[in-house]
Amino acid sequence: MLITVIGRGHGGTRAMSHTLTASGVYMGAGLNGSGDLIPPEAMYEACRVMARHVVHLGGNRWAFDRLHTMPIDPTFRRLVETFLHSVLHSPEPRRGWKLPETTLVFPWIVRMYPEAYYIHWVRDPRDSILGQHLTDDLADFGVPYEPTDNTRLRRALSWKYQVEIVRATPKPKHWISVRFEDFVLKQAETLARLERFLGFPLATIAVRPEAVGRYRSDPGEHTFPFFDDDEFYDIRTPPQEAPA
């Protein structure tokens, strides 16, 4: 059984990785404090390989159509298999990995591992963009977009891109979406749902309720018009003030 967690960095995915580890799932030979499989460099390079085939349509729109039908680049396969070597070659019956950058290559990961169990982890974008993450600048991973000096907007565009690439990809057979807020505030109920999906018991881990809704005390910009399109959260962009 192969399991992976799909979700943007700072989306709370470490909670799921730690839960899987505590539940006896082998998550790879090397893990950092966030529960990421390391070293990650091969996966980072795989992101750049696939990104060559993403078409930027302007603004916050991209076309991913070719990714679903074109041959997967052999270099991409080699890089992913290098990154996942310890997981793929483990004798453990339950194996998996978590690395936020996996989301950037979701279309080809699904095609490589169609029988895997995918846990799609989401978080309120207003909280997700408060902290810095390696994927904040999509250009670092070869993704075409309109660059900006606005740090929060850059993070928001990264969030939007990852929402769109997941949305555009035909979903695998084993797929579940989980809200970070539900895991934190209703852990028992959410674990029961995940247990039905995975087919084995899951451990309870410590959570911090104060991690939910941090944007409410944030003085900076944390809401953008394209957040209104989020399918998991009811986000209403504050109306713009009329010019004086």
C-alpha positions in Angstrom: 0.0 0.0 0.0 1.5 3.3 -1.1 0.2 6.6 0.5 1.1 10.2 -0.3 -0.1 13.6 1.0 -0.9 16.3 -1.5 -1.0 19.8 -0.3 0.7 23.2 -0.4 3.5 24.0 2.1 2.2 25.7 5.2 -1.0 23.8 4.7 -0.5 21.7 7.8 0.6 18.6 6.0 3.1 17.8 8.7 0.2 16.8 10.9 -0.8 14.0 8.4 2.8 12.9 8.0 3.3 12.6 11.7 0.0 10.8 12.1 1.0 8.2 9.4 4.4 7.7 11.0 2.8 7.2 14.5 0.4 4.7 12.9 3.1 2.5 11.6 3.4 3.7 8.0 7.0 3.8 6.7 7.5 7.4 5.5 11.0 7.0 4.1 14.6 6.6 5.3 15.1 10.3 6.1 12.6 12.7 7.5 12.9 16.3 8.7 11.0 17.9 11.5 8.0 18.6 9.2 7.8 14.9 8.2 9.1 15.6 4.7 11.0 12.8 3.0 14.6 14.0 2.5 16.8 14.7 0.6 14.3 16.5 -1.7 16.6 17.7 -4.5 15.6 15.0 -7.0 12.0 15.9 -6.6 12.7 19.6 -6.9 14.4 18.9 -10.2 11.5 16.7 -11.3 9.2 19.7 -10.7 11.3 21.8 -13.2 11.2 19.0 -15.8 7.4 18.8 -15.8 6.9 22.6 -15.5 8.3 22.9 -19.1 5.0 21.6 -20.4 2.8 24.0 -18.4 1.3 26.9 -20.4 0.7 30.2 -18.7 -2.4 31.8 -20.0 -1.9 35.1 -18.2 -2.8 36.3 -14.7 -3.7 33.4 -12.5 -4.6 30.9 -15.3 -2.6 28.0 -16.6 -3.2 25.2 -19.1 -2.3 21.6 -18.0 -3.9 19.6 -20.8 -0.8 18.2 -22.3 0.3 16.7 -19.0 -2.5 14.2 -19.0 -1.8 12.6 -22.3 1.8 13.2 -23.4 4.5 10.7 -22.6 6.1 11.2 -19.2 9.7 12.4 -19.6 12.1 9.6 -18.7 14.2 12.0 -16.8 11.2 12.8 -14.6 10.6 9.2 -13.9 14.3 8.7 -13.0 14.3 11.7 -10.6 11.1 10.7 -8.9 12.3 7.1 -8.4 15.6 8.4 -7.0 13.7 10.6 -4.5 11.4 7.7 -3.5 14.0 5.0 -3.5 13.8 4.1 0.2 10.0 4.1 0.0 9.6 2.1 -3.2 12.2 -0.5 -2.1 10.9 -0.9 1.5 9.5 -4.3 2.5 6.9 -2.6 4.8 3.3 -3.3 3.7 2.3 0.3 4.3 4.6 2.9 2.8 4.3 6.5 1.9 5.8 10.0 1.7 5.1 13.6 2.2 6.7 16.5 0.5 4.7 19.7 -0.4 6.5 20.0 -3.8 4.8 16.7 -4.8 1.7 18.9 -5.5 3.6 20.7 -8.2 3.9 17.4 -10.2 0.6 15.9 -9.2 -0.5 15.1 -12.8 2.5 12.9 -13.5 2.6 11.4 -10.0 -0.9 10.2 -10.5 0.0 8.6 -13.8 3.1 6.9 -12.3 1.3 5.6 -9.2 -2.4 5.2 -10.1 -3.1 2.7 -7.3 -1.6 4.9 -4.5 -3.8 6.4 -1.8 -3.9 10.2 -2.1 -4.7 12.4 0.9 -5.4 15.9 -0.4 -4.7 18.2 2.5 -6.2 21.8 2.4 -6.1 24.8 4.6 -7.7 28.2 4.6 -5.6 30.1 2.2 -5.6 33.2 4.5 -3.6 31.1 7.0 -1.6 29.3 4.4 0.0 32.4 3.0 1.1 33.9 6.3 4.4 32.1 6.5 7.3 31.7 4.1 7.7 28.5 2.1 10.1 27.3 -0.5 7.3 27.1 -3.1 6.4 30.8 -2.6 8.2 31.8 -5.9 6.9 29.4 -8.6 9.8 30.4 -10.8 12.2 28.5 -8.6 10.5 25.3 -9.8 10.3 26.4 -13.5 6.6 27.3 -13.4 5.7 30.3 -15.6 3.8 33.1 -14.0 3.8 36.9 -13.8 6.4 37.8 -11.1 5.5 40.3 -8.4 7.4 42.1 -5.6 4.4 41.7 -3.4 5.4 38.9 -1.0 1.8 38.0 0.0 0.6 38.1 -3.6 3.4 35.8 -4.6 2.4 33.3 -2.0 -1.2 33.6 -3.0 -0.4 32.9 -6.6 1.6 29.8 -5.6 -1.5 28.7 -3.6 -3.7 29.4 -6.6 -1.4 27.5 -9.0 -1.5 24.4 -6.8 -5.2 24.5 -6.4 -5.6 24.7 -10.2 -3.1 21.9 -11.0 -4.9 19.6 -8.6 -8.3 20.6 -9.8 -7.4 20.1 -13.5 -6.0 16.5 -12.9 -8.3 13.5 -13.2 -8.5 12.1 -9.7 -7.0 8.7 -8.9 -9.1 5.8 -7.7 -8.1 6.3 -4.0 -8.7 10.0 -3.2 -9.8 11.9 -0.2 -9.8 15.6 0.7 -9.2 16.7 4.3 -9.4 20.2 5.8 -6.6 21.0 8.2 -9.1 22.8 10.4 -11.3 19.7 10.8 -8.2 17.7 11.7 -7.3 20.1 14.5 -10.8 20.9 15.8 -12.5 17.6 15.2 -9.6 15.1 15.2 -11.5 12.0 16.3 -14.2 12.5 13.6 -11.6 13.3 10.9 -9.4 10.3 11.9 -12.5 8.0 11.7 -13.1 9.2 8.1 -9.4 8.7 7.2 -9.5 5.2 8.7 -12.4 4.2 6.5 -10.5 5.5 3.5 -7.2 3.8 4.4 -8.5 0.7 6.0 -6.4 0.7 9.2 -6.4 2.4 12.6 -4.7 5.8 13.0 -2.9 7.3 16.0 -3.9 10.5 17.7 -1.3 13.2 17.8 -1.1 16.5 19.7 -2.6 19.5 17.8 -2.7 23.2 18.5 -6.2 24.8 18.1 -4.5 28.3 17.9 -3.2 27.3 14.5 -6.7 27.8 13.1 -7.7 31.2 12.0 -4.4 33.0 12.6 -5.2 35.4 9.8 -7.8 37.1 12.1 -5.1 38.8 14.1 -2.8 39.3 11.1 -2.3 43.0 10.2 -1.0 42.3 6.7 -2.7 41.5 3.4 -4.1 38.0 3.5 -7.2 38.0 1.3 -7.1 38.1 -2.5 -10.0 38.1 -5.0 -9.2 34.7 -6.4 -9.6 33.2 -3.0 -13.4 33.5 -3.6 -13.1 30.5 -5.9 -12.0 28.1 -3.1 -14.2 25.1 -3.0 -13.5 24.2 0.6 -13.9 27.6 2.3 -16.4 30.4 2.1 -14.1 33.4 1.6 -15.5 36.7 0.7 -13.0 39.3 -0.4 -13.6 42.6 1.4 -15.0 45.2 -1.0 -12.6 47.8 -2.2 -12.9 51.2 -0.8 -14.4 53.8 -3.2 -11.9 56.4 -4.3 -12.1 59.7 -2.5 
